[in-house]
Amino acid sequence: MWPKLLCLLALLNASCASPIEIVINTTNEAGGGKAGHKLLPAAAATTTTTTTARTTTATTRNETAGAYLTKSSLPYADNSGHGNNNNNNNSSLVPLQLHATDAAVAASPQLRQSAPTFPPLQNKKHEKAIKCHCDICKETNHICETDGYCFTSVEKDTDSKIIFSFRCLPLANHLPPEDPAWCHDKTPTSSTQCCQDDFCNTRENYNGVIPEYRSNETLSSWQLVAIIVGATLSICFSGTVAWYWCQRRKRLANGRPFAKEDSVYDPILNGNTTLHDIIEMTTSGSGSAGLPLLVQRSIARQVQLCHVIGKGRFGEVWRGRWRGENVAVKIFSSREECSWFREAEIYQTVMLRHENILGFIAADNKDNGTWTQLWLVTDYHENGSLFDYLTTHTVDTNTMLNMALSIATGLAHLHMDIVGTRGKPAIAHRDLKSKNILVKSNLSCAIGDLGLAVRHVEKDDSVDIPSTHRVGTKRYMAPEVLDESMNAQHFDSYKRADVYAFGLILWEIARRCNMGMIFEEYQLPYWDVVQPDPSIEEMKKVVCIEKSRPNIPNRWHASDVLHNMAKVMKECWYPNPVARLTALRIKKTLAAIRVEDKVKN
Protein backbone atom coordinates (compact mmCIF):
# COMPACT_ATOMS: atom_id res chain seq x y z
CA MET A 1 0.00 0.00 0.00
CA TRP A 2 2.83 2.35 0.79
CA PRO A 3 4.27 2.28 -2.74
CA LYS A 4 0.95 3.18 -4.25
CA LEU A 5 0.50 6.03 -1.78
CA LEU A 6 3.96 7.39 -2.57
CA CYS A 7 3.38 7.29 -6.32
CA LEU A 8 0.07 9.09 -5.92
CA LEU A 9 1.67 11.85 -3.83
CA ALA A 10 4.52 12.25 -6.36
CA LEU A 11 2.12 12.69 -9.24
CA LEU A 12 0.07 15.27 -7.32
CA ASN A 13 3.18 17.25 -6.36
CA ALA A 14 4.55 17.12 -9.89
CA SER A 15 1.41 18.70 -11.30
CA CYS A 16 0.52 21.40 -8.77
CA ALA A 17 3.16 21.82 -6.12
CA SER A 18 5.24 24.99 -6.07
CA PRO A 19 9.02 24.77 -6.07
CA ILE A 20 10.92 25.61 -2.94
CA GLU A 21 14.56 26.70 -2.72
CA ILE A 22 17.21 24.94 -0.70
CA VAL A 23 20.94 25.60 -0.46
CA ILE A 24 23.59 22.98 -1.09
CA ASN A 25 27.14 23.51 0.10
CA THR A 26 29.56 22.72 -2.72
CA THR A 27 33.31 22.71 -2.68
CA ASN A 28 35.99 22.84 -5.35
CA GLU A 29 37.44 19.43 -5.53
CA ALA A 30 40.14 20.49 -7.87
CA GLY A 31 41.04 23.61 -5.92
CA GLY A 32 44.58 24.78 -5.71
CA GLY A 33 45.29 24.29 -9.36
CA LYS A 34 48.23 26.23 -10.53
CA ALA A 35 47.94 28.97 -13.06
CA GLY A 36 49.62 28.47 -16.39
CA HIS A 37 51.47 30.89 -18.71
CA LYS A 38 49.16 33.12 -20.70
CA LEU A 39 50.34 34.15 -24.13
CA LEU A 40 47.18 34.97 -26.04
CA PRO A 41 44.66 37.60 -24.94
CA ALA A 42 41.92 35.03 -24.16
CA ALA A 43 41.77 34.82 -20.33
CA ALA A 44 41.46 31.52 -18.51
CA ALA A 45 39.04 32.15 -15.68
CA THR A 46 37.70 29.92 -12.94
CA THR A 47 34.01 29.35 -13.46
CA THR A 48 31.30 28.49 -10.95
CA THR A 49 28.37 26.54 -12.27
CA THR A 50 24.97 26.90 -10.66
CA THR A 51 22.65 24.11 -11.54
CA THR A 52 18.93 23.93 -10.96
CA ALA A 53 17.96 20.33 -10.76
CA ARG A 54 14.53 18.89 -10.80
CA THR A 55 14.07 15.35 -9.72
CA THR A 56 10.85 13.53 -9.25
CA THR A 57 10.04 10.23 -7.83
CA ALA A 58 8.87 7.83 -10.48
CA THR A 59 7.71 4.32 -10.31
CA THR A 60 10.60 3.06 -8.21
CA ARG A 61 10.19 3.26 -4.50
CA ASN A 62 12.71 5.23 -2.35
CA GLU A 63 14.12 6.77 -5.54
CA THR A 64 15.32 10.41 -5.00
CA ALA A 65 17.23 12.97 -7.06
CA GLY A 66 20.45 14.57 -5.83
CA ALA A 67 22.37 17.43 -7.32
CA TYR A 68 26.08 17.77 -6.69
CA LEU A 69 27.87 20.74 -8.17
CA THR A 70 31.54 21.33 -8.00
CA LYS A 71 33.42 24.46 -8.65
CA SER A 72 36.63 23.82 -10.57
CA SER A 73 39.17 25.95 -12.43
CA LEU A 74 40.24 25.42 -16.04
CA PRO A 75 43.44 23.54 -16.61
CA TYR A 76 45.31 26.67 -17.77
CA ALA A 77 46.01 30.10 -16.37
CA ASP A 78 47.82 33.28 -17.20
CA ASN A 79 51.64 32.95 -17.22
CA SER A 80 51.93 36.30 -15.64
CA GLY A 81 50.24 34.98 -12.50
CA HIS A 82 52.12 31.69 -12.44
CA GLY A 83 53.06 30.50 -9.02
CA ASN A 84 50.16 32.20 -7.25
CA ASN A 85 47.82 29.44 -6.18
CA ASN A 86 44.17 30.33 -6.55
CA ASN A 87 42.40 29.73 -3.24
CA ASN A 88 39.27 28.15 -4.63
CA ASN A 89 38.62 25.80 -1.67
CA ASN A 90 36.16 28.17 -0.10
CA SER A 91 32.66 26.86 0.19
CA SER A 92 30.07 28.48 -1.96
CA LEU A 93 26.32 28.49 -1.64
CA VAL A 94 24.47 27.34 -4.70
CA PRO A 95 20.70 27.79 -4.87
CA LEU A 96 18.81 24.71 -5.93
CA GLN A 97 15.12 24.56 -6.63
CA LEU A 98 13.25 21.42 -5.74
CA HIS A 99 9.55 20.65 -5.70
CA ALA A 100 7.74 20.22 -2.49
CA THR A 101 7.65 16.47 -2.90
CA ASP A 102 11.41 16.43 -3.25
CA ALA A 103 11.75 18.47 -0.10
CA ALA A 104 9.49 16.16 1.72
CA VAL A 105 11.40 13.17 0.64
CA ALA A 106 14.64 14.82 1.55
CA ALA A 107 13.27 15.67 4.97
CA SER A 108 11.98 12.14 5.65
CA PRO A 109 14.52 10.01 7.47
CA GLN A 110 13.15 6.81 6.09
CA LEU A 111 13.29 7.98 2.50
CA ARG A 112 16.75 9.51 2.97
CA GLN A 113 18.06 6.15 4.08
CA SER A 114 16.73 4.24 1.09
CA ALA A 115 17.60 6.86 -1.64
CA PRO A 116 20.60 6.07 -3.78
CA THR A 117 23.65 8.48 -3.79
CA PHE A 118 25.89 9.67 -6.69
CA PRO A 119 29.48 11.01 -6.75
CA PRO A 120 29.99 14.83 -7.39
CA LEU A 121 30.35 16.02 -11.04
CA GLN A 122 33.62 17.64 -12.11
CA ASN A 123 35.29 18.91 -15.32
CA LYS A 124 37.42 16.55 -17.20
CA LYS A 125 41.07 17.53 -16.95
CA HIS A 126 43.81 17.11 -19.49
CA GLU A 127 45.21 13.66 -19.34
CA LYS A 128 48.75 15.00 -18.64
CA ALA A 129 50.00 18.53 -17.81
CA ILE A 130 53.38 19.34 -19.31
CA LYS A 131 56.02 21.59 -17.84
CA CYS A 132 57.75 24.26 -19.93
CA HIS A 133 60.49 26.80 -19.65
CA CYS A 134 59.11 30.26 -18.88
CA ASP A 135 61.38 33.29 -19.15
CA ILE A 136 59.01 35.55 -17.20
CA CYS A 137 57.97 33.18 -14.37
CA LYS A 138 60.45 34.23 -11.70
CA GLU A 139 58.27 33.07 -8.78
CA THR A 140 58.21 29.45 -9.99
CA ASN A 141 61.85 29.17 -10.93
CA HIS A 142 61.09 29.94 -14.59
CA ILE A 143 58.80 26.91 -14.95
CA CYS A 144 55.18 26.86 -16.03
CA GLU A 145 52.60 24.12 -16.51
CA THR A 146 50.02 23.94 -19.26
CA ASP A 147 47.51 21.58 -20.80
CA GLY A 148 48.53 22.76 -24.24
CA TYR A 149 51.97 23.34 -25.69
CA CYS A 150 55.36 24.71 -24.93
CA PHE A 151 56.55 27.29 -27.43
CA THR A 152 59.67 29.14 -28.43
CA SER A 153 59.39 32.56 -30.13
CA VAL A 154 62.33 34.30 -31.79
CA GLU A 155 62.59 37.79 -33.30
CA LYS A 156 65.24 40.29 -34.33
CA ASP A 157 64.94 43.86 -33.06
CA THR A 158 65.99 47.14 -34.66
CA ASP A 159 69.55 46.74 -33.35
CA SER A 160 69.85 43.36 -35.15
CA LYS A 161 69.77 41.60 -31.79
CA ILE A 162 68.10 38.16 -31.68
CA ILE A 163 65.59 37.79 -28.81
CA PHE A 164 64.26 34.37 -27.71
CA SER A 165 61.05 33.95 -25.66
CA PHE A 166 59.99 30.73 -23.86
CA ARG A 167 56.39 30.35 -22.57
CA CYS A 168 53.41 28.06 -22.08
CA LEU A 169 50.61 28.04 -24.61
CA PRO A 170 47.18 27.15 -23.10
CA LEU A 171 44.96 25.00 -25.24
CA ALA A 172 41.77 26.98 -24.66
CA ASN A 173 40.54 29.45 -27.28
CA HIS A 174 42.93 28.10 -29.92
CA LEU A 175 41.66 26.48 -33.04
CA PRO A 176 42.19 23.76 -33.80
CA PRO A 177 43.16 22.71 -30.26
CA GLU A 178 45.20 19.75 -31.46
CA ASP A 179 47.39 21.93 -33.69
CA PRO A 180 46.97 25.69 -33.04
CA ALA A 181 47.62 27.86 -36.06
CA TRP A 182 49.58 30.25 -33.87
CA CYS A 183 52.33 27.63 -33.57
CA HIS A 184 53.03 28.10 -37.28
CA ASP A 185 53.07 31.89 -37.17
CA LYS A 186 55.85 33.43 -39.26
CA THR A 187 56.21 37.16 -39.99
CA PRO A 188 59.05 39.20 -41.49
CA THR A 189 60.24 40.00 -37.95
CA SER A 190 59.35 36.93 -35.86
CA SER A 191 58.82 33.16 -35.89
CA THR A 192 57.16 30.67 -33.47
CA GLN A 193 57.69 26.93 -32.86
CA CYS A 194 55.64 24.67 -30.49
CA CYS A 195 56.30 21.30 -28.86
CA GLN A 196 54.48 18.91 -26.42
CA ASP A 197 57.26 17.44 -24.26
CA ASP A 198 58.43 18.58 -20.86
CA PHE A 199 60.97 21.38 -21.11
CA CYS A 200 61.16 20.98 -24.87
CA ASN A 201 61.13 24.74 -25.58
CA THR A 202 64.85 25.36 -25.32
CA ARG A 203 67.12 27.36 -27.51
CA GLU A 204 69.01 24.25 -28.49
CA ASN A 205 65.83 22.51 -29.66
CA TYR A 206 64.70 25.44 -31.78
CA ASN A 207 65.15 24.52 -35.45
CA GLY A 208 62.95 27.20 -37.02
CA VAL A 209 64.07 30.03 -39.24
CA ILE A 210 65.50 33.15 -37.62
CA PRO A 211 63.86 36.05 -39.52
CA GLU A 212 65.92 38.82 -40.99
CA TYR A 213 64.89 42.22 -39.70
CA ARG A 214 64.95 44.94 -42.34
CA SER A 215 65.16 48.24 -40.55
CA ASN A 216 63.99 51.44 -42.19
CA GLU A 217 66.96 52.98 -43.89
CA THR A 218 67.41 56.59 -42.82
CA LEU A 219 68.58 59.15 -45.37
CA SER A 220 71.39 61.55 -44.65
CA SER A 221 70.80 65.29 -44.63
CA TRP A 222 72.60 65.71 -47.98
CA GLN A 223 70.42 63.04 -49.55
CA LEU A 224 67.29 64.76 -48.25
CA VAL A 225 68.51 68.11 -49.58
CA ALA A 226 69.28 66.56 -52.96
CA ILE A 227 65.83 64.96 -53.13
CA ILE A 228 64.06 68.18 -52.16
CA VAL A 229 66.08 70.31 -54.59
CA GLY A 230 65.61 67.81 -57.39
CA ALA A 231 61.87 67.63 -56.83
CA THR A 232 61.60 71.42 -56.69
CA LEU A 233 63.57 71.86 -59.89
CA SER A 234 61.50 69.22 -61.63
CA ILE A 235 58.27 70.92 -60.60
CA CYS A 236 59.56 74.35 -61.67
CA PHE A 237 60.78 73.01 -65.00
CA SER A 238 57.51 71.24 -65.66
CA GLY A 239 55.54 74.36 -64.73
CA THR A 240 57.71 76.54 -66.97
CA VAL A 241 57.34 74.20 -69.92
CA ALA A 242 53.59 74.01 -69.41
CA TRP A 243 53.30 77.78 -69.11
CA TYR A 244 55.40 78.37 -72.21
CA TRP A 245 53.41 75.84 -74.20
CA CYS A 246 50.12 77.48 -73.19
CA GLN A 247 51.44 80.94 -74.05
CA ARG A 248 52.75 79.75 -77.38
CA ARG A 249 49.42 78.17 -78.27
CA LYS A 250 47.64 81.31 -77.18
CA ARG A 251 49.85 83.49 -79.35
CA LEU A 252 49.43 81.19 -82.31
CA ALA A 253 45.67 81.23 -81.85
CA ASN A 254 45.49 85.03 -81.56
CA GLY A 255 48.23 85.88 -84.04
CA ARG A 256 47.63 87.35 -87.44
CA PRO A 257 47.46 84.73 -90.22
CA PHE A 258 50.52 84.98 -92.37
CA ALA A 259 52.01 82.64 -94.93
CA LYS A 260 55.66 82.68 -95.89
CA GLU A 261 54.70 82.34 -99.51
CA ASP A 262 52.91 85.70 -99.47
CA SER A 263 56.13 87.53 -100.27
CA VAL A 264 56.53 85.55 -103.47
CA TYR A 265 53.23 86.75 -104.90
CA ASP A 266 53.36 90.25 -103.37
CA PRO A 267 54.10 92.75 -106.16
CA ILE A 268 55.83 95.04 -103.65
CA LEU A 269 58.22 92.45 -102.22
CA ASN A 270 58.66 90.42 -105.40
CA GLY A 271 61.63 91.22 -107.62
CA ASN A 272 64.69 93.35 -106.93
CA THR A 273 62.93 96.26 -105.28
CA THR A 274 64.89 98.23 -102.67
CA LEU A 275 63.65 99.68 -99.43
CA HIS A 276 63.61 103.13 -100.96
CA ASP A 277 61.45 101.86 -103.83
CA ILE A 278 59.05 100.09 -101.48
CA ILE A 279 58.68 103.20 -99.32
CA GLU A 280 58.13 105.38 -102.37
CA MET A 281 55.51 102.96 -103.74
CA THR A 282 53.54 102.83 -100.49
CA THR A 283 53.86 106.45 -99.29
CA SER A 284 53.58 108.41 -102.53
CA GLY A 285 49.90 109.18 -101.99
CA SER A 286 48.68 111.83 -99.61
CA GLY A 287 47.56 110.62 -96.22
CA SER A 288 49.69 107.45 -96.27
CA ALA A 289 50.59 105.96 -92.92
CA GLY A 290 53.51 103.64 -93.60
CA LEU A 291 53.83 100.22 -95.14
CA PRO A 292 50.99 97.69 -94.99
CA LEU A 293 51.18 95.36 -92.02
CA LEU A 294 51.85 92.24 -94.09
CA VAL A 295 54.68 94.01 -95.89
CA GLN A 296 56.14 95.10 -92.57
CA ARG A 297 55.97 91.57 -91.21
CA SER A 298 57.49 90.13 -94.38
CA ILE A 299 60.42 92.53 -94.14
CA ALA A 300 60.93 91.92 -90.42
CA ARG A 301 60.94 88.15 -90.96
CA GLN A 302 63.62 88.47 -93.62
CA VAL A 303 66.00 90.69 -91.64
CA GLN A 304 69.24 89.08 -90.49
CA LEU A 305 70.82 90.57 -87.36
CA CYS A 306 74.55 91.32 -87.54
CA HIS A 307 75.81 93.00 -84.35
CA VAL A 308 74.79 95.37 -81.55
CA ILE A 309 75.39 99.05 -82.21
CA GLY A 310 73.74 100.56 -79.13
CA LYS A 311 71.88 99.95 -75.89
CA GLY A 312 69.35 101.94 -73.92
CA ARG A 313 66.68 101.70 -71.23
CA PHE A 314 64.30 100.13 -73.76
CA GLY A 315 66.61 97.36 -75.03
CA GLU A 316 69.21 97.10 -77.80
CA VAL A 317 69.83 98.45 -81.30
CA TRP A 318 71.24 96.04 -83.91
CA ARG A 319 72.56 96.47 -87.38
CA GLY A 320 70.72 94.12 -89.68
CA ARG A 321 70.66 93.16 -93.32
CA TRP A 322 67.67 92.93 -95.66
CA ARG A 323 68.36 91.95 -99.28
CA GLY A 324 71.86 93.37 -99.05
CA GLU A 325 70.78 96.67 -97.48
CA ASN A 326 71.63 97.79 -93.96
CA VAL A 327 68.78 98.43 -91.57
CA ALA A 328 68.65 99.37 -87.89
CA VAL A 329 66.63 97.03 -85.65
CA LYS A 330 65.53 98.39 -82.32
CA ILE A 331 64.66 95.41 -80.12
CA PHE A 332 62.44 96.14 -77.13
CA SER A 333 62.15 93.79 -74.18
CA SER A 334 58.72 92.41 -73.38
CA ARG A 335 58.54 94.81 -70.40
CA GLU A 336 58.65 97.79 -72.79
CA GLU A 337 55.71 96.71 -74.92
CA CYS A 338 53.91 100.01 -74.29
CA SER A 339 56.93 102.01 -75.47
CA TRP A 340 57.24 99.81 -78.57
CA PHE A 341 53.59 100.18 -79.42
CA ARG A 342 53.66 103.95 -78.84
CA GLU A 343 56.72 104.53 -80.99
CA ALA A 344 55.40 102.35 -83.83
CA GLU A 345 52.09 104.21 -83.64
CA ILE A 346 53.77 107.62 -83.79
CA TYR A 347 56.03 106.61 -86.68
CA GLN A 348 52.99 105.50 -88.66
CA THR A 349 51.17 108.78 -88.16
CA VAL A 350 49.66 110.05 -91.35
CA MET A 351 52.08 112.24 -93.36
CA LEU A 352 54.84 112.02 -90.76
CA ARG A 353 57.54 110.78 -93.12
CA HIS A 354 60.18 113.43 -93.64
CA GLU A 355 63.82 113.46 -94.63
CA ASN A 356 64.77 114.85 -91.22
CA ILE A 357 62.70 112.29 -89.31
CA LEU A 358 64.19 108.82 -88.90
CA GLY A 359 62.71 106.61 -91.62
CA PHE A 360 60.41 103.93 -90.27
CA ILE A 361 60.29 100.60 -92.13
CA ALA A 362 58.49 97.94 -90.11
CA ALA A 363 57.31 96.85 -86.68
CA ASP A 364 56.76 93.23 -85.67
CA ASN A 365 56.65 90.97 -82.63
CA LYS A 366 58.91 87.98 -83.07
CA ASP A 367 58.91 84.79 -81.05
CA ASN A 368 62.28 83.04 -81.02
CA GLY A 369 61.00 80.06 -79.02
CA THR A 370 62.18 81.32 -75.62
CA TRP A 371 60.80 84.84 -75.30
CA THR A 372 58.94 87.39 -77.35
CA GLN A 373 60.93 90.22 -78.96
CA LEU A 374 59.39 93.45 -80.16
CA TRP A 375 61.13 94.76 -83.28
CA LEU A 376 61.20 98.24 -84.76
CA VAL A 377 63.01 98.35 -88.11
CA THR A 378 64.25 101.78 -89.27
CA ASP A 379 66.78 103.29 -91.63
CA TYR A 380 70.40 102.64 -90.77
CA HIS A 381 72.86 105.55 -90.51
CA GLU A 382 76.44 104.47 -90.18
CA ASN A 383 77.59 107.71 -88.51
CA GLY A 384 75.48 106.86 -85.50
CA SER A 385 73.97 109.45 -83.20
CA LEU A 386 74.95 113.12 -83.04
CA PHE A 387 76.45 112.43 -79.61
CA ASP A 388 78.71 109.71 -81.08
CA TYR A 389 79.71 111.83 -84.05
CA LEU A 390 80.58 114.98 -82.08
CA THR A 391 82.57 112.94 -79.59
CA THR A 392 85.01 111.81 -82.31
CA HIS A 393 84.70 114.56 -84.97
CA THR A 394 84.89 118.30 -85.28
CA VAL A 395 82.76 120.26 -87.75
CA ASP A 396 83.23 123.34 -89.85
CA THR A 397 80.77 126.23 -90.02
CA ASN A 398 78.99 124.83 -93.07
CA THR A 399 78.49 121.40 -91.46
CA MET A 400 77.43 123.05 -88.20
CA LEU A 401 74.77 125.09 -89.96
CA ASN A 402 73.69 122.10 -92.04
CA MET A 403 73.22 119.95 -88.93
CA ALA A 404 71.44 122.69 -86.99
CA LEU A 405 69.12 123.55 -89.87
CA SER A 406 68.22 119.90 -90.55
CA ILE A 407 67.34 119.33 -86.88
CA ALA A 408 65.25 122.53 -86.79
CA THR A 409 63.49 121.47 -90.01
CA GLY A 410 62.63 118.07 -88.61
CA LEU A 411 61.42 119.59 -85.33
CA ALA A 412 59.29 122.13 -87.19
CA HIS A 413 57.72 119.30 -89.18
CA LEU A 414 56.90 117.46 -85.96
CA HIS A 415 55.38 120.55 -84.32
CA MET A 416 53.35 121.50 -87.37
CA ASP A 417 49.80 120.23 -87.83
CA ILE A 418 48.53 119.69 -91.37
CA VAL A 419 44.84 120.37 -91.69
CA GLY A 420 42.85 118.08 -93.95
CA THR A 421 40.58 115.09 -94.14
CA ARG A 422 43.51 112.92 -93.17
CA GLY A 423 45.80 115.62 -91.92
CA LYS A 424 48.83 115.26 -89.69
CA PRO A 425 48.45 116.18 -86.02
CA ALA A 426 51.04 118.27 -84.25
CA ILE A 427 53.60 116.13 -82.36
CA ALA A 428 55.95 117.07 -79.51
CA HIS A 429 59.06 114.94 -79.01
CA ARG A 430 59.54 115.32 -75.21
CA ASP A 431 62.96 113.63 -75.20
CA LEU A 432 65.03 115.66 -77.63
CA LYS A 433 68.79 115.24 -77.09
CA SER A 434 71.96 114.55 -79.06
CA LYS A 435 71.69 110.78 -78.48
CA ASN A 436 68.27 110.70 -80.16
CA ILE A 437 69.41 112.45 -83.31
CA LEU A 438 71.01 110.41 -86.12
CA VAL A 439 73.73 111.73 -88.45
CA LYS A 440 73.12 110.77 -92.07
CA SER A 441 75.81 110.10 -94.63
CA ASN A 442 75.59 113.69 -96.00
CA LEU A 443 76.08 114.94 -92.41
CA SER A 444 72.52 116.19 -92.16
CA CYS A 445 70.51 114.95 -89.21
CA ALA A 446 67.28 113.04 -88.58
CA ILE A 447 65.26 113.00 -85.36
CA GLY A 448 64.54 109.57 -83.95
CA ASP A 449 63.24 107.81 -80.81
CA LEU A 450 59.63 108.97 -80.73
CA GLY A 451 58.62 106.63 -77.93
CA LEU A 452 57.76 109.50 -75.54
CA ALA A 453 56.15 111.75 -78.12
CA VAL A 454 52.67 113.22 -77.60
CA ARG A 455 50.10 114.22 -80.22
CA HIS A 456 47.74 117.14 -80.26
CA VAL A 457 44.08 116.26 -80.69
CA GLU A 458 42.68 119.14 -82.74
CA LYS A 459 39.06 118.19 -82.21
CA ASP A 460 38.93 118.97 -78.50
CA ASP A 461 42.32 120.70 -78.12
CA SER A 462 43.63 117.95 -75.81
CA VAL A 463 46.84 115.96 -75.52
CA ASP A 464 46.92 112.14 -75.74
CA ILE A 465 49.44 111.59 -72.96
CA PRO A 466 49.39 109.86 -69.56
CA SER A 467 48.83 112.03 -66.51
CA THR A 468 52.53 112.34 -65.65
CA HIS A 469 54.54 114.85 -67.67
CA ARG A 470 57.92 114.48 -65.94
CA VAL A 471 59.60 112.31 -68.53
CA GLY A 472 62.66 112.38 -70.75
CA THR A 473 66.28 113.04 -69.86
CA LYS A 474 66.78 115.19 -66.75
CA ARG A 475 69.76 117.11 -68.19
CA TYR A 476 67.63 118.39 -71.09
CA MET A 477 64.46 119.16 -69.11
CA ALA A 478 63.10 122.68 -69.36
CA PRO A 479 62.77 124.81 -66.20
CA GLU A 480 58.96 124.57 -66.20
CA VAL A 481 59.23 120.76 -66.35
CA LEU A 482 61.71 120.65 -63.47
CA ASP A 483 59.64 122.84 -61.15
CA GLU A 484 56.36 121.31 -62.37
CA SER A 485 54.89 124.64 -63.38
CA MET A 486 54.13 123.53 -66.93
CA ASN A 487 50.49 123.22 -67.99
CA ALA A 488 50.33 119.56 -68.96
CA GLN A 489 46.96 119.97 -70.70
CA HIS A 490 48.23 122.65 -73.08
CA PHE A 491 50.02 121.24 -76.13
CA ASP A 492 52.14 124.37 -76.76
CA SER A 493 53.86 123.76 -73.42
CA TYR A 494 55.42 120.59 -74.81
CA LYS A 495 56.60 122.33 -77.97
CA ARG A 496 58.30 125.05 -75.91
CA ALA A 497 60.05 122.39 -73.82
CA ASP A 498 61.37 120.87 -77.07
CA VAL A 499 62.74 124.27 -78.10
CA TYR A 500 64.66 124.56 -74.81
CA ALA A 501 66.27 121.15 -75.43
CA PHE A 502 67.07 122.16 -79.03
CA GLY A 503 69.01 125.19 -77.74
CA LEU A 504 71.23 122.86 -75.68
CA ILE A 505 71.87 120.71 -78.78
CA LEU A 506 72.97 123.84 -80.72
CA TRP A 507 75.46 124.55 -77.91
CA GLU A 508 76.88 121.02 -78.21
CA ILE A 509 77.37 121.40 -81.99
CA ALA A 510 78.88 124.90 -81.78
CA ARG A 511 81.52 123.80 -79.25
CA ARG A 512 82.88 121.36 -81.83
CA CYS A 513 83.02 123.97 -84.60
CA ASN A 514 86.63 124.17 -85.82
CA MET A 515 87.64 127.70 -86.75
CA GLY A 516 91.31 128.29 -87.24
CA MET A 517 92.04 124.98 -85.49
CA ILE A 518 90.38 126.29 -82.38
CA PHE A 519 87.54 124.26 -80.86
CA GLU A 520 86.41 122.94 -77.51
CA GLU A 521 86.30 119.33 -76.49
CA TYR A 522 82.91 117.74 -76.54
CA GLN A 523 80.90 118.02 -73.33
CA LEU A 524 77.30 117.54 -72.35
CA PRO A 525 75.30 120.61 -71.25
CA TYR A 526 75.91 121.58 -67.59
CA TRP A 527 78.85 119.20 -67.43
CA ASP A 528 80.71 121.58 -65.13
CA VAL A 529 77.97 122.09 -62.53
CA VAL A 530 76.23 118.71 -62.16
CA GLN A 531 77.39 115.11 -61.97
CA PRO A 532 77.23 112.73 -64.96
CA ASP A 533 73.80 111.37 -63.95
CA PRO A 534 72.13 114.31 -62.21
CA SER A 535 68.93 114.09 -60.23
CA ILE A 536 65.92 116.29 -60.78
CA GLU A 537 66.73 118.20 -57.59
CA GLU A 538 70.24 119.02 -58.82
CA MET A 539 68.97 120.20 -62.20
CA LYS A 540 66.21 122.20 -60.55
CA LYS A 541 68.72 123.97 -58.33
CA VAL A 542 71.02 124.86 -61.27
CA VAL A 543 68.40 125.72 -63.92
CA CYS A 544 65.44 127.09 -61.94
CA ILE A 545 66.94 128.57 -58.79
CA GLU A 546 70.39 129.69 -59.94
CA LYS A 547 69.11 130.21 -63.52
CA SER A 548 72.42 128.99 -64.93
CA ARG A 549 72.86 128.23 -68.62
CA PRO A 550 75.73 126.62 -70.57
CA ASN A 551 78.77 128.90 -70.85
CA ILE A 552 79.36 130.80 -74.13
CA PRO A 553 83.12 130.84 -74.97
CA ASN A 554 84.67 134.23 -75.81
CA ARG A 555 85.93 133.03 -79.20
CA TRP A 556 82.36 132.72 -80.42
CA HIS A 557 81.97 136.49 -80.39
CA ALA A 558 84.84 136.81 -82.87
CA SER A 559 82.88 134.83 -85.48
CA ASP A 560 79.66 136.12 -87.01
CA VAL A 561 78.32 132.60 -87.51
CA LEU A 562 79.03 131.47 -83.95
CA HIS A 563 77.80 134.80 -82.59
CA ASN A 564 74.51 134.42 -84.43
CA MET A 565 74.28 130.81 -83.24
CA ALA A 566 74.77 132.01 -79.67
CA LYS A 567 71.90 134.49 -80.07
CA VAL A 568 69.59 131.71 -81.26
CA MET A 569 70.63 129.52 -78.30
CA LYS A 570 69.86 132.25 -75.77
CA GLU A 571 66.43 132.83 -77.32
CA CYS A 572 65.76 129.11 -76.82
CA TRP A 573 66.85 129.21 -73.16
CA TYR A 574 64.55 131.89 -71.81
CA PRO A 575 63.13 130.99 -68.40
CA ASN A 576 59.75 132.18 -69.63
CA PRO A 577 58.48 129.56 -72.09
CA VAL A 578 56.34 132.04 -73.97
CA ALA A 579 59.39 134.15 -74.83
CA ARG A 580 61.18 131.32 -76.61
CA LEU A 581 61.37 131.04 -80.36
CA THR A 582 59.18 128.56 -82.20
CA ALA A 583 60.70 125.73 -84.20
CA LEU A 584 59.58 127.34 -87.45
CA ARG A 585 61.14 130.70 -86.45
CA ILE A 586 64.42 128.92 -85.58
CA LYS A 587 64.36 127.13 -88.93
CA LYS A 588 64.05 130.43 -90.83
CA THR A 589 66.71 132.14 -88.72
CA LEU A 590 69.24 129.35 -89.26
CA ALA A 591 68.47 129.30 -92.96
CA ALA A 592 69.19 133.03 -93.15
CA ILE A 593 72.46 132.58 -91.22
CA ARG A 594 73.57 129.88 -93.66
CA VAL A 595 72.78 132.06 -96.67
CA GLU A 596 74.69 134.92 -95.11
CA ASP A 597 77.67 132.69 -94.41
CA LYS A 598 77.69 131.40 -98.00
CA VAL A 599 77.62 134.93 -99.36
CA LYS A 600 80.60 135.93 -97.22
CA ASN A 601 82.59 132.85 -98.21
Order of alpha helices (4+ residues) and beta strands (2+ residues): alpha-beta-beta-alpha-alpha-beta-beta-beta-beta-beta-beta-alpha-alpha-alpha-alpha-beta-beta-beta-alpha-beta-beta-alpha-alpha-beta-beta-beta-beta-beta-alpha-alpha-alpha-alpha-alpha
